[in-house]
């Protein structure tokens, strides 16, 4: 029953598959494009790396035992382990963003320290009052601005979405056609 539902999900899509046996009772799934499907596994960008997926075929009631025996199973995208990134591995814009985030965090921490006693510090000669509220507001505003730079309508991560990249490339092609005034290519194109 479980195998047939898996087959329906895989075959019903744009891909088909073949399961082959591996040593030690393991199985490999080979994904293949269906005729007329939208996936192109011959694309050079896809062939630069490989991804291996392992699946565990369990029966009713065996799921908990399987999860206990295999603690490295990733159930959700948020469970994917990330390695720590060294400062030198970040590109220059990322380093600037992290530095600005650190300063905003430091301002927020400093405002908490100054605001512990409502900004009033008693000294032997007099009493000092430090402005902690404006520092706290400034830190929150900077953090909000930095998050908006990443995820906002024109943020960096939004610009990297595939649909946004395609929109920019389409606009670039359209503008190139306007500049060239829709002239034909310099050589003939033969259609077979």
Secondary structure, DSSP 8 states (H G I E B T S, - for coil): -HHHHHHHHHHTTTEEEEEEE-GGG-EEEEEEE-TT-S--TT-TTGGG-----------TT-HHHHHHH-TT---SGGG-------GGGS-HHHHHHHHHHHHHHHHHHHHHHHTTTTTEEE-SS-EEE---HHHHHHHHHHHHHHHHHHHSTT-HHHHTSHHHHHHHHHHHHHHHHHHHTT---SS-----
